[in-house]
Amino acid sequence: MGTADTADKHSAVKSLARAMRVLECFTVEQPELGVSEIARMLDMQKSTVFNILSTFQDSGYVVKNPQTSKYYLGFKLLHLGYIVNQHLGLREIMLPSLTEIAETCREVCYFGTLNNDEVLYIEAVYPSTQQPTRNILGERAPLFCTGLGKAMLAYLPEERIAQVAAREKKAYTSHTLVDDMALINNLSEIRMNGYAVDNMEHEFGVRCVAVPLFGADGGIMGAVSVSGPSPRFDPQTIIQDANIIREIIRPLQKCL
């Protein structure tokens, strides 16, 4: 392969990476975005963002709202997501255990997996005593300030932990661990205890206890948590809930 061919290949890969970053801007909190908004978020030229969105629109991956001139994700992505979900089957495997945890702890139970430097929420199960308040499927949140995120982050390679800790971290509340060493020390405690606690670090007034989920090969597969108003999570309850989660998901780890 000649120098020109190699350069063309690298250029194509970079273009694809830029296009994927545009898709990743859409979240549950921001389902519709305009060209200028995405350009600011990614520090890209508006013309580049427009061209990418136009290509995705032609392929059915995004749709333009004629009333707002903003874009939202299209059904083509929903179809791909369905294929991924059917292939992994994680939700179906996890659901009975999540339901048992929710009913035993009497708190909402979450299951999430690693998605780069974020948690991807796969499922949420509410106990029969609570009414579901929102559909969290597909939402993402940072690793460094969530129970699920820290439960997974603590068991990643040291180099990966150092990279996440060194990045600028948003202070979501006054309890968020934005100091590098404070986070690293907390992750060390998580490995020692076997569970993580989100002490109102992502959302004020909400505490969470999370346990890592390992596969049969010992690799991190995800994490499971229970969450609720902070007054309900005293130190004794946190330990009790962590033990309940650990015992219920233990059999799953042999077949994942």
Helices and strands as residue ranges (DSSP letters): H 3-23, E 32-33, H 35-42, H 46-59, E 62-64, E 71-73, H 75-88, H 90-105, E 108-115, E 118-125, E 140-142, H 147-153, H 158-166, H 180-193, E 196-199, E 206-214, E 220-229, G 230-232, H 235-249, G 250-254
